[in-house]
Structure formats: structure tokens, C-alpha cells
Amino acid sequence: MSLRFDAISALTSDTTTKAGIADTKVTGIFGENVFTLEKARSFLSGEAYKSLLTSVQGGKKIDRNLAGQIAIGIRAWAESKGVTHYTHWFQPLTGTTAEKHDSFFTLKGDGTPIEEFDGGTLIQQEPDASSFPNGGIRATFEARGYTAWDPSSPAFIYEMGAGKTLCIPTIFVSYTGESLDYKAPLLKAVESVSKAAVEVANLFDKSISKVTPTLGWEQEYFVIDEALANARPDLIQAGRTVFGAAPAKGQQLDDHYFGSIPERVYAFMRDFENESYKLGIPLRTRHNEVAPAQFEAAPIFEEINIAVDHNILLMDLMTRVAKRHKLKVLLHEKPFAGINGSGKHNNWSLATDTGVNLLAPGKTPKTNLLFLTFFINIIKAVHDHADILRASIASASNDHRLGANEAPPAIISVFVGEYLSQVLGDLEKRVGDKFDEQDEAILKLDLHRSIPELLLDNTDRNRTSPFAFTGNKFEFRAVGSSANCANAMITLNTIMADSLKKFKAEVDELIKGGSKKEIAVMQTLQKYVVESKSVLFEGDGYSFEWEKEAEKRGLPNVKTTPLALDALSTDKAKELFESNGVYTHRELEARHEIELENYLKKVQIEGRVMGDLALNHIIPVAVNYQNTLAQNIKNLKDLGMDEESYAGQKDLLTRVSKHIQVIYTKIHEMTEARKVANNIENIRTRAIAYDSQVKAQFFDEIRYHVDKLEHLVDNENWTLPKYREMLLLR
């Protein structure tokens, strides 16, 4: 029997319990494996605790002498939980996390064994920087890099089987100081937008001293049986099925969305949720998504740095916990053709230390103007930097999803809803009007409605918009399910910081010229509405008509990653990131190169997987079936049967033979095209060649003929698990 039938047989004979996870009160376990400030108070001296608190809440550096005291306290807490090892936990540009485990155990000079974890070890370690993606910043002979403790993200204990490891969240930089991870630039972008937002918010409320970007992500994913996944080399190596015919029943009945959760998956969900709660991940929502075998998990909003850490930690958790349940989690944006792919909607907002959500309306003209200021600035930021925002979500896997009538198109636009569109339209119509202190209608947004009621109750949703206002936040819907949220959030916070800085400068200039503050704010907002209105779109983002309209408006529509990434190499991008202290020119150029290299390597792997499956699975099975048909036709002919009696078999044989020949020919041609692309020295040109000369020229055509064979060849001979088995068997 093939692995496919072995897996199906195991499914039908499975007698293991499907729901062995005990229900636990969340508040009883939440954060039990996290070194929270509450635990720090118990394990640290007063001086060390105060230093840690000041660092977490105020961003102050921790004195190295006090770091030693903090390290002793963290180790004492970890050892009380049975921990024997520690690691610096960081997020290199691989898309996953990295860690090197060291034991607390060491030997003194006289050979005496001791447990040790000092301040220097807590603060800094030195991994090999040249072994991680670095875009030429580090060569093999220039290997040194540093991980440095990020006190704003609490240490936690990761449990794996019977083992427990203390994880210290860190940034990762080169020996010469360039960032080589997602966390370091994210922290810089957060600092930049916070500073700019405070300065603008102080125009309305001087008591605001801190603004914190918040994030609530929605993680979509597929779950299939582990044995079936292991029988698909493409899923294991490429994360998606490069072949696979559509099942008779897919998602066309709309019966999966919010449906009853399958029992095995339900047990898995409860298990990974409990593990998440221990790590302080505030998961709140679970449900079936649109596609069969697709699901979603979503947490309560958190500060953006913590939210990013929690999301990438959750992805690792889900993958590990699934193994206990003999399941496989698929985080690829498009693991199955013909049905919805997976995204990771990033819900973003700004919160003040006075308890105000800057993207939620107030009840007075003054607070409504505060809301309108931040609301319009983000629209302006997206308009001015749509190309860079598009680049932030570009990847080989997300290219399969964007614009596929299930996800937002590659055109970056903003949806705000009917009523807010009317508000912005009212502002635009006042071009050239003179504002004065009696113009209360404008300050009240010129509507006979309550703004809070308007936004929270009457703002519609638009599933086709990549960037939509949803009441008191913006939802960046184009982020891919496998992505690190940080990449999109670095860009979003940077462009918002840039817009706010320019807005404040323009307002200050008008005030210096004699304008009242409120009037200066309104005039600048009016100008921004006029300048950025082309990015606003309320209609169907999936339609061809929108593509034509977007082109008229001058909005970029870059559908493939290699070309989308060009936005990172422009002078505009370099000025944006450098002026806001997020990336240097060298760091940005390195990221551009890393993303291009990542793209072409993934497409290269997919091409190789297609060749392997076609030559070692598909063609041999099809040839065997071809031989069976040919022999049967010969037998019937030798028996003197009328040709009409086996005309159908002859037609079937002809079709099978044709598909085999096309597959064989195209696989050979694709291999030659890859060889040509591999000889291109310039990485951008090589990535474009892989996109246009390998992927676009061969992938779909080869798949078409393989999927046709799947429908023709005897089911008993087909070695790869089929869509109907992976998606619909429980």
C-alpha cells in the first residue's frame, strides 16, 4: 500500500481519544510561565525591581550592575519552576525564531559544580551573524553578531515535552550595529511614532506624555491529518500543494464558516490555547474559517511589540502541539488551490497613557478634532507610501493569495465607510473657504449625528479592502498568514510617524503666521484630504473595473514580489526610514536583497518539488495505468472485439498519453529555465527571471496536466493524498 492509503486506513481505524484536554479556568493559569512585573516584585530587590519597572514603562536603560541582580532573580524564579537551561530568543530574517540553549550548570576553577546566570549573560550573547540572512552585512569571515536583551518583552518559560527553557526576548544586531532581525527596527518604529504622536496629541491635550501603538492580529491556518501531510512531499518541503485536483465538494456550499469545530481539531485548539495562556498570550476567539479545514485564532489587543512576540510564539506553539494530536498545521498563505487562502489581519491603533484610543471619536468638537487628526493622517500616510506598504507584505507565498478573489488585491487602498466618506467629502468641498472660530459646524464634522454612534455602529465592513477602518482601528488585511507581523508594522508605524511629523510642522508654520491653533489644524487636515483622496475606495476591490479605476488614479498595482520590493530601493524609502531612525541605507538595502533571495529560493524549491513529484510519483503511476489500458485494448482487439467496444478506452489512453508527454516535456523545459536563471548574477534580475520565466511560464501549465491525470488515473494507483481526503476527512 502507498503512504496515502496507509494514512487513510489509520484515520478510519483510529481509536485514540479525541478530547483528552481538561478544561482549565484561564485566569488560573494565565501568565504562569511569564516573568511578569508582579513576579519580579517577589524575586528582585527593591532597587532591581525599580530599575526593571522604569525600563519597561519608561524605556530607560538598565544599569549593568543592577542587571546582575535581575539575572539572579530571574534564575531563582525559573529554577523554582524546574528550569535547567536558558536561551536568548530572537527573530532573525528567516521568518522563524532562533535560540541556542545553555545550561545554568557550570564548573568553578576548582571543579566545583554550580548554577550560574549573571547580568552579562542576561544582557548579551554572541551568535554567528553570518549564518543568518544578512544581505551582505556579514561575511563568513566576519561572523560576529550580538543578541541584546529587550526588557520591554518579559522573559518566559517554554515547555517542550518534559523539558523547560527560560527564554529571554532579544534583538539581534551585527558586530557593526546593523539590525539583523524584526524586533530591533520594530522598537525603533514604535519609538518614532510614539514621539510624533505625542507632539500632535499635545495640540489637544497637554497631559498626554506617551502614545503606544497597539495590535490585534487574526491568525488563519489550516489543519489536516499529519499522516496525510507526510505523504505529500510538496506540503513538507514547500508548505503548499503544487498539484491537486479540486474536490467535487469544496467551499461552494458556504457550510464551513463558523460551523461546528471538528472534534480532533477542537481538542487541539483547547490544548494550544492552554499552552498559550501559560505564556500570557491572551487568546479569545476560535472559529472555523471559510475554507474546509481552515480555522482562526485571535487575541485581545496588546502593545505592538508584545503582540508581535506572541504571534510568532503562537505559530510555533500550534505547530508543536499539533503533533500531539497527530495533526499538521499549515501556515502557508495558499496551501490548496481553488479555495480560500489564509491571511493575518493586523488590527492597528494608537493608545495614550491617559486611556484614549486616538482612532476612536470623542463627544466634543475638541476630541472629535483629535480623532479626525489621527484618522486623516493615517490615510495620508497610506496614500504617500502605498508602494512601501505593499512591499511590506510581499512574499512568494502571499503572491498566491493577493487578488485571488478571496483576499485584498495588490492595489493598496483605504476603506472608511459611507458616513466618514461624507465627512471627508465635506472637508474637501471647503477648499478655499476661510475658517474662523465661529465655524462650529466643521469642528462638529458638519453632521447631525453622534460620531461615536456613527463609527461604532454604522461603519460597514469591506472584505475586499486591504486597509479598512473598522470603528476604532485600521485593519491591514493584506498581511500573509505565515508572515512575521513586525514587517508590516515597522512600515505602518514609520509612515504614520512621518506623516505626523510633517503635519505638526505645517500646523506650527500656520500658527506662526497668526492662525488660531484649531483653524491651523483644520486647514492642514483639509489639505491632506484633498491630497490623499485618490487612495479612498468603497467598492469591490476584486473587480476588474477597480483595476482600471486605480490605474486612472495613479495607484500602484504591483502583483509580484520581485517588482513590489523595488519600493525598498528608492530614495523616498531610504529617506523615510533613515529620517525616522528605523533603517540606515545599508540596512534597507540589505533587507531588499534578503527578501529577493528569499523569494527566488522559495520559487526554486517549488520548481524542484514539482520536478520530483512529476518524475517520481505522477509519471510512473500514469505510465503504469497507460500500460494497463494499452494491454486491455490489445486483449480486446486480439479477441476480435469490435473497435467501437473499446473506443472509450482508446480515447482515455490518448488523453493519458498526451498529459504524460506534456508534463515530461515541460518539466525538462522548466529545469533548463531554472539553470538559465541560476546563472544570472544580479539578484533582482534573477528573482524576476524566476517569477516570469520559471513560475509564470511553467507552474500552472504543469499543474493543469497533472490535475487532469488525477481525474483519469485509477484512484487505487494514485500515490498522493487528494484534496477530498486532506480537507474533508475527519
N, C-alpha and C positions, 0 to 999 in steps of 0.2 A: 504493500500500500504506500501511497505518497504521503508526504507530510500533511498535505491538505486533508486527506481522508482520515489520517490519524488524529488530526486536530478536531475534526467534526465528530469523530467517534468518541473522543474524550469529552466533548461537550454534552453529547446525548447520554453518556453513562456517568456523568459527574454526580457523586453523592455527597460531596462536601457541603458543610453548612454554608449558607449564603448570607446569614445575618448574625454573625457572632460578635458584633461590636456592642459593648454595653453603652447605654445612654448615660451621659455624664453631664451634670449641670455645668454650663460653660463658665460661670463665674467662679466655680470651684477649682478650675484648672487654668484659667486664662493667665498667661504670662508666667506660669510657674517655672519655666526654663529660661527666663529672661532676667538679666541683672538690672532690674528697674531701679529708679531712684529710691523707692521705698526699701528695697533690699539693701541698696548701698548705704542707707542710713544705719542699718543694723550691723554691717560688716566693715564700715570705714570709721576712722576717727572723725571728729567734728571738722577739723581743718581739711582733711582729704575730701570729705563729703561736700563741704562748701566749695572747694575748688572744682569738683566734678559738676556740681549743680550750676555754677557760674559758666562753665564751659558749655554745658548742654543748653541752657536757657539764654545765655548771652553771647555765645560764640567766642569766649575768651580762651586763650591758650592755657594748658595745664602746666604748672611748674614741674620740671623733671624730678625734683626731689619728692614732691607730693605724688607723682606718678608711681613711685616705688610703693608708697603706702596703699594707693589704689590697687596696684597689682596684687599685693598681699591679700587685700580684702576680696578681690575677685577670685583669687585662687582658693581662699578659705570657703567662699560660697560654693564654688564649683566642686571642690572636694567633698563638701557636705552632701552633694548630690551624686557622688560616686564617679566623678570625672577624673581621668588619669592623663589626658592629653589636651593640648590646645593647638589652635591654628589661627593665622591671620586669614580672614575670609574676605576675598576681594573679587572684583568683577572686571576681568580683562576683556579685551575687544574680541573675544571668541564667541560671545553670545551665551556663555555659561559662567558659572563661578569657578574659582580656583582656591585650593587650600593645600597646605603641607602640614601634616600633623607631627608635633613634637611632644615628648613626654615631659611631665613635671619632674620626673626622676632624673637625677644626675649624681655624679660622684665628686666628693671633695678631694683635695690633693692627697689626703692620706687614705683614700679609698672608701671613706665612709659614705654610704648611700643617703641622699637627702631629697626632699621635694622642694623645687625652687621655681619661682616665676617672678622675675624682677621688673622694675619700671622700664628699663631699656628694652626688654623683650616685649612688654606690652605696647610700647610706643612704636617700635620699628623692627622690621626684618628685611632681609635682602634676597628676594627670589631672583632667578635668572631672567632678566628682561628680554634677552634676545630670543628666548623660546616662546614668547607670546607675540601676537601681531603687533607690530610697532611702526610700520610704514617707513622703514629705513632709519628710524631714530636710533636703534640699537643694532649693531652688527654682532656676529658670533663672537668676535674677539673683544667686543665692548658689552659684556653681558650684564653688568650690574644694574639692578633696579631696587627700588625701595617700596615696601608697603608701610603705610603710616596710619596709626590708629585714628578712627573717626569717633570721638566721644559722643557726638550727637545721635549716633545709632547704637543702641545698647548691645552689650555682649550677650550671647545666648548659648545654650547647650543644645547641640544637635544629637539626637539619639538615632543610632543605626544598629538594629538588632540589639545585642546586649551591650554594645559599646556606646560611650558618651564622650563627646568632644566639645571643649569650650571654644566657641568661635568669636573672634574679635573682628568686627567690621572695620575695613581699612580702605584707604585709597591706594592706588598703585602708580608710581611715577618712575621715570628713568633716572639714571645717575646724574644726568644734567638737568633734571627737574621737570621735563615734559610729562604731561599726563598720558598714561597708557591704559586707562580704564574709563568706565562710565561715571563712577562716583565723583571723582575729583572735579571734572567740568560741571557736573550737576550742582555740586555745592557752590561753585563759583557763579553759576547762572542764578541760583536761588539768592545768593548774596546780592547780585546785581539788581534783580527785580525787586527784592525787598527794599533796598536803599532807594531806588527810583520811586517805588510805590509809596513809601513813607513821605517823601518830599511832596508828591502830588496830593496825598491824603491830607497832609498838614494844611493845604489850602482851605480845607473844610473843617478839620478837627485837629488842633494842636496837641491833643492828648495822645494821639497815635504815635507810638515810638517803634513799632515793629509790624511788618506785614509778612505773613507766611503763605507761600503757595501750597495748596492742598491738592490731593489727587485721590480719586476713587476709580480703580480700574475694574473692568469686567473681563474676566478670563474665560474665553471659549476654548473648548477642547473636545476631541473625540476619544471614546473608549471602546476598544474591541478586545476580543479574546486574545490572550498572549500567545497561545499555540498557533492560532491562525496568523497572527502578525509575524511570528518567527518563520512561518512558511512562505513569507513574502520578502525576498531579498531586497526589493525596492523600498519597502517600508523601513526595513532595518538600516539600510545604508543611505537612503535619500530622504527618508521621512515622509514620502508620499508614494502613491501607486503610479508608476509611469505607464502601466497598462491596466485595463479593467473595463469590461463592458457594463453599461448601465443595467441595473436590475429592472424587472418589469414593474416592481413597486419601489419607488424611491421616496421622495418627499412630496409628490404631487397631491396627495390627499390632505396635506397640512395636519396630519394627525399626531405628529411627534412634539411640536412646540407646546410647552407647558403640560405635556402629557404625564401619565404615571411613570415614575422613575423605575426602571428595571431593578429587580431585587439585588442582583450581584453588584450593579453599579451603586445602588443605594447603600449597600454595606461598605463599599469602597469609599463613597463620599463621607459617610459618618466617621470612618477611620482617619482619612486625611484631614478632616475638619478638626477632630480631637487633637491630632498632632500639631495642627496649625494654631489652635487655641493655646497650647502649651508654649508656643513660640511667640505669643502675643499678636498673631495675625487675626484681625477682627472680622472674620468671615461672617456674613449674614445671610447671603442668598445662594440658593442652589436650584437649578431647574433644567429641564430638557430644552435644548435649542431647536432650531427649525429642522435641521437635517437629522436623519436617523443616526443613532449612536453619538450624537453631538450634545454637549452639556455646557453649563456655565456656572462659574462661582464668582461672587462679588463681595467685597468687604465694605465696612464703614470707611468714610473718608479719613485720611491721615495726612500729617505733614509729608511733603512730597519725597524727601529723602528716605524716610521710614517706609513709605508706601512702595517705593521702588525696590528697596531691600526685601520687603515682604512678598512682593510679586515674584521676584526671581527665586526666592526661597520656596514659595508655594509650588512653582513649576517643578523644582527638584523634588519636593515632598511628594507631589502627586505621582511623579514617575516612579519613585521608590516604593511608595505604599501600594501602588497598583500591582506590583509583583507579588505581594502577599495574597492578593485575590486572584492571581493568575490572569491579570488583565494587562493591557498595554494602553498607555495614554499617548495620544498623538497630538502634538502641539503645532505641527506644520499648518500654515495658512490654508492649504488646499490638498489634503491627503487623498481626497477622492474627487475625480472629475464628474461634472454633471450635477452635483449637489452643492449646497452652500458650504463655503469655506469658513474659517474661524478668524475672528478679529479680537482685538483687546481694546475696547473703547476706553479712552483716557478722559475721565471727567475732571476738569481742572477749574480751580477758583482761587481767590485770594482772601485771606482772613487776617483781620487786625488783632492786635493784642488787647483791644477794647471790646472784642466779641462781635465785630461787624464783618459780615460777608460782603466784600466790595462789589460783588456781582449780584447782590440782592437789593431790591429797591427799599427806600425808606418811606416815611409817612409825611414828610415835609418837603417843600421845594428845595431846601438846602441838601437834605440827604438824598433826594432824587437826583440832584445835580451831581452829587458824589458818585452815585451808581452810574449815571449816564457818562460821566468822565471815563471811568474804567471800561465800561461797556464799549464805547466808541473807540477807545484806544486799542483794544484788542482787535477790533475789526480793521482798524488802520494798520496794525502790525501784520495781520494776516495778508492784507492787500499788498503791502510793500514787500513782503518776504515770502510770498506764496511758493516761489521756486525752492527756497531753502527749507521751508516746512515740508514740501513734497519730498525733498532729498532725505529728510529725517526719518521717513517711513519706507524708504526704498530698500528692497532686498529681492533676491532671486525667488524666495518663497512667496512674498507678498505680491509680486508681479502676477502670479497665478490667480490672485483673488481680486485685486483692484479693478473696478469697472466690469466685473463679470455678472452684472445684474443681480448681485447679492451683497455687494459691498460698494462703498463710495467710489466714484471714478477717480482717475488720476488728476482731474482738474480740482484744484483747491478753491472752494467757495465757502461762504458763510450763510447759514440759515438762522434767521432771528424771529420768524413768525409774523403773522399778519399785522398785529397791533403795534409791535415795535418797528416794523417796516413803515407804518404810518407815522410813528413818532419821528423816525429819521427823515421821512419824506417832508414832514412839516418843517424840520430844521433846514433842509435843503432849499425849500421854497423861499426862505428868508434871505437868500443871497443878496447882499447889498443893503438889507434893512439896517436901520440904526437901532441898536439895543440900548435901552435905558433902564433905570432902576424900577420903573413902573411896569415893565414888561413881565408881569407875573404869569401871564399865560404860558410863556416859554418856559419859565422856571418850573411850572407845573406840568410840563410836557404837552401843554395845549390839548389835553384830553379830559373829558368829563368822566373819568374812571379812576379808581384807586390803582396805582401802579403795583403794589404788592398783589392785589387780586388779579390784575392783568397778567403778570408774569407767572404766578404760581398756578393759576387755574386755567388761563386761556391761551397760553403759548402751545401751539401744536408741536408735533414731532415730525421730522423728515428723515426717514431711514436712508435716503439716498444722498444726504449731505455729508461731506467729510468733516465739517466743522460746524456744529449746530449749538445754538443757545437753547438750553432746556430748563429755564426757570430761574436758577440761581448759580449756574455754572455753564461752561462751554464743554461740549463733548467732542473730542477729537476721535472720530470713528474710524479713521483710515489706518490706525496703528495695527500691525500684524500680531497674531496670537503668539508667535514664538519670539517676538522682539523683546529686548530689554526696554521697559518704559522710559528709561533715562534718556535714550537718544532723542525721542520726540520731545520730552520735557525740557531737555537742555535747550533745544531750539525755541520752543514756545516761550519759555521764561526769558530767554535772551532777547527775542524780538519784542516782547512786551516791555522789557526794561528799556530797550532802545526807543520805543515809541513814547513811553512815559517821560524819559529824559528830554526828548525833543519837544514834547507837549509842554513840559514845565518851562523850558527855555522860551518858547513862544509866548506863553502866558505872562511870564516875567517881563518880557520885552514890551508887551501891550500895557502892562501896569506901569512900567517906567514911562510910557508915553502918555500916561494920565488916565487910562481906563480903570474903572472900578473892577475889583477882582472878579465878581460874578460875571460881569459883562465880558471881561477878557477870556474867561473860561468858555462862555457860550460862543463867542466869536471863533475861538480856536476849534471848538467841537464842531461848529458849523462847517468850517473849512475842511476838517477831517472827513466829515460825512460826504461832502462833495467830492473830495479826492479819492475816496475808497468805495464809492457806491457800486462800482463795477464788480466787486467781489461778492456782493449780496445776491443770493438766488434762492427763490422759494419753491421752485418747481421740481420736476422729475430729473434728478441727476443721472439716471440711467439712459435717458433718451438721446437719440442722435441729434435731435433738434437743439439740445443743450450744448452739445459739442460745437455745433455751428455758431450758436449764440456766444459761447465762451470765446471762440476764435475772433468774433467781431469785437468783443470787449477787450481783447488783448491778453486774456488769461492763459497761462501756460498749460499745455496738455501733454505732458511727457509720460509716455506709457511704459517705458522700460527703464530699468535701474541704471545701466551704464550712462545713459543720457541724462537721467534725473540727477545723478551725482555730480554732473558738471556744475551745478549751482554752488557746490562747495569750493570750487576753484576760482570763483570770480573775485574781483577786487571788492565788490559790495559785501560778499560774505566775509572776506578777511577783515574788512573794516568793522563790520558788525560785531564779530566775535572778539576781535582784539580790543576795540574801544570799550567793550563791556567786561573785559577781563576774563573771558571764558576760554578762548583758544588763542595761542600765538599763531602766526602764519605757518610756522613749521608744524605745529600740532594739527592744524586744519588740513594741510597738505598730506600729512601722514594718514589722517582719517580717510581722506578721499582715496588714497592708494589702498588702504586696508579694505574699504568697502568694495572697491573694484575687484580686488584679489579674491575676496570672499565670494563675490558674485560668480566670477568665472570658474572658481574651483567647484562651487555647488553645481553649476550647469555641466561642468566637466564630469563630475561624479554621476549626475543623472544620465549623461550620454553613455558612460561606461556601463552603468547598470542596465540601460536599455539594450546595449550590445550583448551583455552577458545573458540576460533573460531571453532575448530573442534567439541567440545561437545555442544556448544550453537547456532551455525549457520549451520555448514556443515551437521553434522549427523541428526539433526531434519528435515532439508529440504530434505535430501536424503531419510530418512525413510518415510516421507510423500509421496514422489514420488514412493518409493518402494511399499507402501501400495496401491497407485493408480494403479500401474502396476499389482500387485497381484490381486486386485479386478477386474480389467478389464479382466485378464486372466481367473479368476473364472467365470465371467459373460459369457464369450465366450464359456467356457467349458460347463456351465450349459445349454447354448442354443444349445448344440450339435454340435458346430462348429468343423471342422476337426483340429487336433492338429497342422498341418502344417500352418494353418491360423494365429496362434498366436505363432509360433516358434520363430520369431524375438523378440517378447515381452518377451518370457521366457528367451532368451539369454540376453536381456537387463537387466531383473530383476536379473539374475545370476551375471552379471558384477557389477551392482549397489550394490548388497548384499555383494559381495566379497570386494569391495572397502570400504564399511562401516565397515565391520568386521576388516579389516587390520588397518584402521585408529583408530578404537576404541582400538584395542589391542596395537598398537604402542604408542598411547598417554598414555596409562596406563604404559607401559614399560618405556617410557621416563620420566614419573613422578617419578617412582621408581629410575631410574638412577640419576635424579636430587637430590633425597633425599640422595642417597649414596654419591654423590659429595659434598653435603652441609655439610656432617659430616667429611670431610677431613679438618684437622686443618691447614696444610701448604698451604698458599695461592697460591704458584706456582703450587703445585700438584693439588690443587682444580681447578685452571684455566685450566690446561692441561686435567683434567678429564672432565670438561665442554666441552672442544674442542673435545676430542677424544671419550668420552663415551656418550655424550649427543648430541652435534651438529652433529658430523660426523656419528653417528650411527642412528639417527632418523630424522633429519630435512628434508633431501632430500627425504627419502622414504615416510614420511607422506605427504609431498608436492605432490609427484608424484600421490598418490591415490586421494588426494583432487582435484588436477587439472584434473584428469580423470573424476571425478564426475561432475565437472563444465561443461564438454562437454556432459555428459549424462543426467543430471537432467534438467527438464523443465526450460527454461530461465525465465519464469514468476514467478517461485518459488525461484530462486536464490537470496539471500539477499545482497550479497557483490557486489559492483560495479566491473565490469570486466575491464580487460586491454583495450579492444577496446573502452570502454566508457571513461576511465580516460585519455588515451593517445591520442585519436583521435577525441573526441567530442570538439567542439569549441563554 
